[in-house]
Amino acid sequence: MVDFEAILKVIIMGVAAVGIPVGAYAAIAATRSIWGRPQPAPESAGAAELAALRERVQELEVLQGRMMELEERLDFAERMLVQQREAGRLPEGREVR
């Protein structure tokens, strides 16, 4: 007859023989998935953001120049309209019959 303790020892050795390598593999896989991913370096992420901001500032400077040119054109057009209105008016003090 097989002793209960002998059966228990065989089961424990079998679980240990399979469980320890499986547990170690799971721990290694979990560690690699957490720490093994390459994270962008703070300097490279900051450099990319800085480059994007510089590009945006250049775009805004171009747009600011275009806005100033449009303001000058609008002022010119307003002056021309005022001159045309004043030229079409009759002089004051005379009655036309």
Sequence and secondary structure as in RCSB ss.txt:
>XXXX:A:sequence
MVDFEAILKVIIMGVAAVGIPVGAYAAIAATRSIWGRPQPAPESAGAAELAALRERVQELEVLQGRMMELEERLD
FAERMLVQQREAGRLPEGREVR
>XXXX:A:secstr
   HHHHHHHHHHHHHHHHHHHHHHHHHHHHHHHHSS    HHHHHHHHHHHHHHHHHHHHHHHHHHHHHHHHHH
HHHHHHHHHHHHHS  TT    
